[in-house]
């Protein structure tokens, strides 16, 4: 059966990871600017000050996307670039940047998929408590109004949040990402509820201001893979387990309220004394119609009688390579939530460099993508409504606490000269797009 004829093939980035221009044209600091500038959090001591300099090279980059055959581009808006303060005062030059980006994309018939929040909270919001402040959903609502007003005439696909489990878990529980907090369960529950409320308010704004919009949310996935057919039910149950100890990483914690209209009962029972108060109207707000779910899948975990063998294939960051995670992650989510699914991130970081012939040869990335996409096609063949696939990433970029060493891009970025070089995998992916995956 394969992928639908209108399957969406694209690539993804995030504002902080590629834009640079961290304090130009009225942009104010984000928590990641401050986190990097403190000097002790990023493995290679780098910052996002310049990154890939996409801010100054947007036309060149979009033309390259077109040359490589991309049909869609998922990007995020930098909240502190477009809104100067907590009141939502507009920054005209920051707003104009995304106007240029969107117009360039449309010129080449590349469909924009806009992520409202990919982790770069304005520092002015952090100073007021960030997601711990019960007013934070209102701030996000105002920011969404600004975005909808300026871009809703051309952008019709919106993702409210990228990986809330990661920006709360790594940023507010483990302290590895900005803002570097190590909070207890009570505070994490309050922050998580604020994010849920912010999602609901953003959806309401988009429904009102962009009536023809398609709106979803993207979650980070570590799919539970059954080690044998006898383990399928156990794997599904583990996929959506939600307990006090690890709720922040639970798919059910982030998706059940949004799609099913309620927090997981196990969590409510275990945290009844510390769970933030909420009303029926709050849950109705959170659980407004969702058009799709975005899933970011890189790794997976086996459930059942399986031992991790020595020498397990892994990427440059040490993440195990398990292509069947793609199939089972999609199957589990579609079974539970019955919503269209986009793979909003999937890719491989390799030890890439420009070879003597001037090209970047990355056969391992091609093999990785081929394996994962075949498993995605299998999920589609088994009845899952899979609408699109966005490779992470369009180009090498700032990989958060790991700095610039990991290279996930289909395009190589020389961080000294900022020259872009498409890798072999970029041309391979172009052929996949042209044939709608029939050559996998």
LINVENPE-V775472 format. One record per residue. N is the residue number from 1. RES is the residue in three letters. SS is DSSP state (2 for helix, 1 for strand, 0 for the rest). OMEGA is omega in degrees with one decimal (* if undefined). Layout:
n = <N N>
res = <RES RES>
ss = <SS SS>
omega = <OMEGA OMEGA>
This chain:
n = <1 2 3 4 5 6 7 8 9 10 11 12 13 14 15 16 17 18 19 20 21 22 23 24 25 26 27 28 29 30 31 32 33 34 35 36 37 38 39 40 41 42 43 44 45 46 47 48 49 50 51 52 53 54 55 56 57 58 59 60 61 62 63 64 65 66 67 68 69 70 71 72 73 74 75 76 77 78 79 80 81 82 83 84 85 86 87 88 89 90 91 92 93 94 95 96 97 98 99 100 101 102 103 104 105 106 107 108 109 110 111 112 113 114 115 116 117 118 119 120 121 122 123 124 125 126 127 128 129 130 131 132 133 134 135 136 137 138 139 140 141 142 143 144 145 146 147 148 149 150 151 152 153 154 155 156 157 158 159 160 161 162 163 164 165 166 167 168 169 170 171 172 173 174 175 176 177 178 179 180 181 182 183 184 185 186 187 188 189 190 191 192 193 194 195 196 197 198 199 200 201 202 203 204 205 206 207 208 209 210 211 212 213 214 215 216 217 218 219 220 221 222 223 224 225 226 227 228 229 230 231 232 233 234 235 236 237 238 239 240 241 242 243 244 245 246 247 248 249 250 251 252 253 254 255 256 257 258 259 260 261 262 263 264 265 266 267 268 269 270 271 272 273 274 275 276 277 278 279 280 281 282 283 284 285 286 287 288 289 290 291 292 293 294 295 296 297 298 299 300 301 302 303 304 305 306 307 308 309 310 311 312 313 314 315 316 317 318 319 320 321 322 323 324 325 326 327 328 329 330 331 332 333 334 335 336 337 338 339 340 341 342 343 344 345 346 347 348 349 350 351 352 353 354 355 356 357 358 359 360 361 362 363 364 365 366 367 368 369 370 371 372 373 374 375 376 377 378 379 380 381 382 383 384 385 386 387 388 389 390 391 392 393 394 395 396 397 398 399 400 401 402 403 404 405 406 407 408 409 410 411 412 413 414 415 416 417 418 419 420 421 422 423 424 425 426 427 428 429 430 431 432 433 434 435 436 437 438 439 440>
res = <UNK UNK UNK UNK UNK UNK UNK UNK UNK UNK UNK UNK UNK UNK UNK UNK UNK UNK UNK UNK UNK UNK UNK UNK UNK UNK UNK UNK UNK UNK UNK UNK UNK UNK UNK UNK UNK UNK UNK UNK UNK UNK UNK UNK UNK UNK UNK UNK UNK UNK UNK UNK UNK UNK UNK UNK UNK UNK UNK UNK UNK UNK UNK UNK UNK UNK UNK UNK UNK UNK UNK UNK UNK UNK UNK UNK UNK UNK UNK UNK UNK UNK UNK UNK UNK UNK UNK UNK UNK UNK UNK UNK UNK UNK UNK UNK UNK UNK UNK UNK UNK UNK UNK UNK UNK UNK UNK UNK UNK UNK UNK UNK UNK UNK UNK UNK UNK UNK UNK UNK UNK UNK UNK UNK UNK UNK UNK UNK UNK UNK UNK UNK UNK UNK UNK UNK UNK UNK UNK UNK UNK UNK UNK UNK UNK UNK UNK UNK UNK UNK UNK UNK UNK UNK UNK UNK UNK UNK UNK UNK UNK UNK UNK UNK UNK UNK UNK UNK UNK UNK UNK UNK UNK UNK UNK UNK UNK UNK UNK UNK UNK UNK UNK UNK UNK UNK UNK UNK UNK UNK UNK UNK UNK UNK UNK UNK UNK UNK UNK UNK UNK UNK UNK UNK UNK UNK UNK UNK UNK UNK UNK UNK UNK UNK UNK UNK UNK UNK UNK UNK UNK UNK UNK UNK UNK UNK UNK UNK UNK UNK UNK UNK UNK UNK UNK UNK UNK UNK UNK UNK UNK UNK UNK UNK UNK UNK UNK UNK UNK UNK UNK UNK UNK UNK UNK UNK UNK UNK UNK UNK UNK UNK UNK UNK UNK UNK UNK UNK UNK UNK UNK UNK UNK UNK UNK UNK UNK UNK UNK UNK UNK UNK UNK UNK UNK UNK UNK UNK UNK UNK UNK UNK UNK UNK UNK UNK UNK UNK UNK UNK UNK UNK UNK UNK UNK UNK UNK UNK UNK UNK UNK UNK UNK UNK UNK UNK UNK UNK UNK UNK UNK UNK UNK UNK UNK UNK UNK UNK UNK UNK UNK UNK UNK UNK UNK UNK UNK UNK UNK UNK UNK UNK UNK UNK UNK UNK UNK UNK UNK UNK UNK UNK UNK UNK UNK UNK UNK UNK UNK UNK UNK UNK UNK UNK UNK UNK UNK UNK UNK UNK UNK UNK UNK UNK UNK UNK UNK UNK UNK UNK UNK UNK UNK UNK UNK UNK UNK UNK UNK UNK UNK UNK UNK UNK UNK UNK UNK UNK UNK UNK UNK UNK UNK UNK UNK UNK UNK UNK UNK UNK UNK UNK UNK UNK UNK UNK UNK UNK UNK UNK UNK UNK UNK UNK UNK UNK UNK UNK UNK UNK UNK UNK UNK UNK UNK UNK UNK UNK UNK UNK>
ss = <0 0 0 0 0 0 0 1 1 1 1 1 0 0 2 2 2 2 0 0 0 0 0 0 0 0 0 0 0 1 2 2 2 2 2 2 2 0 0 0 0 0 0 0 0 0 0 0 0 0 0 0 0 0 0 0 0 2 2 2 2 2 2 2 2 2 2 0 0 0 0 1 1 1 1 1 0 0 2 2 2 2 1 0 0 0 0 0 0 1 0 2 2 2 2 2 2 2 2 2 2 2 2 2 2 2 2 0 0 0 1 1 1 1 1 1 1 0 0 0 0 1 2 2 2 2 0 0 0 2 2 2 0 0 0 2 2 2 2 2 2 2 2 2 2 2 2 2 2 2 2 0 0 0 0 0 1 1 1 1 1 1 0 2 2 2 2 2 2 2 2 2 2 0 0 0 0 0 0 0 0 0 0 0 2 2 2 2 2 2 2 2 2 2 2 2 2 2 2 2 2 2 2 2 2 2 2 2 2 0 0 0 0 1 1 1 1 1 1 1 1 1 1 1 1 1 0 0 2 2 2 2 2 2 2 2 2 2 2 0 0 0 0 0 0 0 2 2 2 0 2 2 2 2 2 2 2 2 2 2 0 0 0 0 2 2 2 2 2 2 0 0 0 0 0 0 0 0 0 2 2 2 2 2 2 2 0 0 0 0 0 1 1 1 1 1 1 1 1 1 1 1 1 0 0 0 0 0 0 0 0 0 0 1 0 0 0 0 0 1 0 0 0 2 2 2 2 2 2 2 2 2 2 2 2 2 2 0 0 1 1 1 1 1 1 0 0 0 0 1 0 0 0 0 0 0 0 0 0 1 0 0 2 2 2 2 2 2 2 2 2 2 2 2 2 2 2 2 2 2 2 0 0 0 0 1 1 1 1 1 1 1 0 0 1 0 0 0 0 2 2 2 0 0 0 0 1 0 0 0 1 1 1 0 0 0 0 0 0 1 1 1 1 2 2 2 2 2 2 2 2 2 2 2 0 0 0 0 0 0>
omega = <176.2 -178.7 177.2 -177.0 178.7 178.9 -175.6 178.2 -177.4 175.0 -172.9 171.6 171.8 -172.3 -174.3 -174.6 -175.8 -166.1 -170.5 179.0 -167.8 -179.6 -178.9 171.1 173.3 177.6 177.8 -173.8 169.3 177.2 179.5 172.5 -178.4 -179.2 178.8 -175.4 175.6 167.3 -175.1 -170.9 -173.8 -168.5 -179.6 177.7 -174.9 177.5 173.8 -173.9 179.7 -178.3 178.8 -179.4 179.9 -179.2 -178.5 -172.9 -171.8 -179.2 177.7 -176.9 -179.7 175.7 178.3 174.9 -179.9 179.4 -178.9 170.7 -179.2 177.7 -179.0 180.0 176.7 -179.2 176.8 173.5 175.1 179.2 -178.8 174.0 -175.2 -179.7 -169.2 -176.6 -175.1 178.3 -179.5 177.3 -174.2 173.3 -171.3 -177.3 176.1 177.6 -178.8 179.3 -179.1 170.8 179.9 -180.0 -177.5 -179.5 176.9 178.7 -177.9 177.5 -179.1 179.3 174.2 -175.5 178.4 171.5 -170.7 171.6 -178.1 -174.9 173.8 163.5 -173.5 177.1 175.8 179.9 177.7 175.5 175.4 -178.0 177.3 175.9 179.4 -177.3 173.6 179.9 -179.6 175.8 -174.8 175.4 177.8 176.7 -178.8 176.5 178.9 176.8 179.2 176.6 178.2 -179.4 -178.2 -179.0 -173.7 -170.4 -174.7 176.8 -176.0 179.0 -176.8 178.8 -174.7 171.4 -175.5 -177.0 170.3 172.2 178.8 178.1 -177.0 -178.3 171.4 -176.3 179.7 -175.6 -172.8 175.2 -177.3 179.2 -176.5 178.7 176.0 7.2 175.7 -178.9 169.0 -171.7 175.9 -174.5 -178.3 -178.5 178.3 176.9 178.6 178.2 179.8 178.9 176.0 179.0 176.9 179.0 178.3 175.3 -178.8 -179.8 177.9 178.0 179.5 178.1 -177.0 177.1 -177.6 -171.7 178.9 -170.5 -179.0 -178.8 168.2 -170.8 176.3 177.4 179.6 178.8 174.7 -173.6 167.5 -170.2 174.2 -176.3 177.6 179.5 177.5 177.7 179.8 -176.5 -173.7 -178.7 179.3 179.4 178.5 -179.1 178.8 178.8 -173.9 174.3 -178.6 -178.3 179.8 -174.3 -173.8 -174.8 -173.4 -179.5 -173.5 174.1 -178.8 179.7 -176.2 -173.8 -178.4 179.8 -175.8 -174.6 -174.2 172.6 179.9 171.4 177.5 -175.1 178.7 179.8 178.6 -179.9 -176.6 -174.4 -171.7 -177.6 -175.1 -178.2 179.0 -179.6 176.9 -177.0 174.7 178.2 175.9 -178.4 175.6 177.9 -177.7 -170.9 172.3 -177.3 173.8 -176.1 -178.2 171.4 172.0 -179.7 173.7 -173.8 174.6 -174.8 174.3 179.4 179.9 176.0 -178.6 -176.7 -178.7 176.5 178.7 -178.9 173.1 178.2 178.0 176.6 -178.9 179.6 -174.7 177.4 -179.0 179.9 178.4 178.8 -178.5 -175.6 -177.9 172.7 -179.8 -178.8 -173.4 176.6 179.4 -179.2 -179.1 -178.0 -179.0 177.7 -174.7 -169.0 174.4 177.2 172.6 -174.8 168.0 167.2 -173.2 170.7 168.3 -179.5 -173.4 170.8 -176.1 171.5 -175.6 170.4 177.4 -178.4 -178.9 178.7 178.1 -178.8 176.1 -177.2 -176.3 -178.0 179.1 177.0 177.8 179.3 178.1 -177.3 179.5 -178.8 -178.0 179.9 175.3 177.5 175.3 177.5 177.8 177.2 177.2 178.9 -179.3 170.8 178.8 -178.4 -178.9 -172.2 -175.4 -177.3 177.8 178.7 170.7 8.9 176.6 177.5 176.1 -175.7 179.2 -175.2 172.3 -174.2 178.8 176.7 -172.2 -178.7 177.8 -179.5 -179.6 -166.2 165.4 175.6 179.4 175.8 173.1 -171.4 174.9 -178.6 -175.5 174.8 177.6 176.9 176.4 179.3 177.4 -178.0 178.7 179.4 174.2 -179.4 176.7 179.4 176.4 178.8 -177.3 -177.8 178.7 176.2 -178.9 -178.5 -179.8 *>
